[in-house]
């Protein structure tokens, strides 16, 4: 059976799209527990995207920021990246404490999310933990890829340990700059 020209063209386009998508880096998301275990043996900061299923800006950040190749690359190489549902029902044991889901209002919340966000349950919020699991910084709100890349490079490469943000902004070389 011969394939029509249109069918062959469609197959070629699907093949090209698949090849392009397989080359585009995506974030290697881990569970919180997996990231903590990995960080115990190979020291790296932990990046946590604290989200909810109903948060529209969380979805926009997934689509526009976390899917960006430059962002995915730095998250994968400099951090252990975690997606954490702030309303998940499963217990999480961390540093000898069991964090649980708390029934509250319409949806409830997870105690670990509340702890990571300093009880400011706002979504999306990303959290940066140091190699020793101490808090570096929670950061609330939507960020576009170029702005977010600057932040994760500042933290992921350890610049925050030796310089102020305003000084980092002056020397930052954006991979998004044209020309």
Secondary structure as the mmCIF struct_conf table of DSSP 4:
data_model
#
loop_
_struct_conf.conf_type_id
_struct_conf.id
_struct_conf.beg_label_comp_id
_struct_conf.beg_label_asym_id
_struct_conf.beg_label_seq_id
_struct_conf.end_label_comp_id
_struct_conf.end_label_asym_id
_struct_conf.end_label_seq_id
HELX_LH_PP_P HELX_LH_PP_P1 UNK A 2 UNK A 4
HELX_RH_AL_P HELX_RH_AL_P1 UNK A 5 UNK A 23
BEND BEND1 UNK A 24 UNK A 24
STRN STRN1 UNK A 30 UNK A 30
HELX_RH_AL_P HELX_RH_AL_P2 UNK A 32 UNK A 41
BEND BEND2 UNK A 42 UNK A 42
STRN STRN2 UNK A 45 UNK A 51
TURN_TY1_P TURN_TY1_P1 UNK A 53 UNK A 54
HELX_RH_AL_P HELX_RH_AL_P3 UNK A 56 UNK A 61
HELX_RH_PI_P HELX_RH_PI_P1 UNK A 62 UNK A 66
TURN_TY1_P TURN_TY1_P2 UNK A 67 UNK A 67
BEND BEND3 UNK A 68 UNK A 68
HELX_RH_AL_P HELX_RH_AL_P4 UNK A 69 UNK A 78
STRN STRN3 UNK A 79 UNK A 85
TURN_TY1_P TURN_TY1_P3 UNK A 86 UNK A 87
BEND BEND4 UNK A 90 UNK A 90
STRN STRN4 UNK A 92 UNK A 94
TURN_TY1_P TURN_TY1_P4 UNK A 95 UNK A 96
STRN STRN5 UNK A 97 UNK A 99
STRN STRN6 UNK A 101 UNK A 102
TURN_TY1_P TURN_TY1_P5 UNK A 105 UNK A 107
STRN STRN7 UNK A 109 UNK A 110
HELX_RH_AL_P HELX_RH_AL_P5 UNK A 111 UNK A 116
TURN_TY1_P TURN_TY1_P6 UNK A 117 UNK A 119
BEND BEND5 UNK A 123 UNK A 124
STRN STRN8 UNK A 125 UNK A 129
TURN_TY1_P TURN_TY1_P7 UNK A 131 UNK A 132
BEND BEND6 UNK A 133 UNK A 133
STRN STRN9 UNK A 135 UNK A 140
BEND BEND7 UNK A 141 UNK A 141
HELX_RH_AL_P HELX_RH_AL_P6 UNK A 145 UNK A 156
TURN_TY1_P TURN_TY1_P8 UNK A 157 UNK A 158
HELX_RH_3T_P HELX_RH_3T_P1 UNK A 159 UNK A 161
TURN_TY1_P TURN_TY1_P9 UNK A 162 UNK A 162
BEND BEND8 UNK A 163 UNK A 163
HELX_RH_AL_P HELX_RH_AL_P7 UNK A 165 UNK A 171
TURN_TY1_P TURN_TY1_P10 UNK A 175 UNK A 176
#
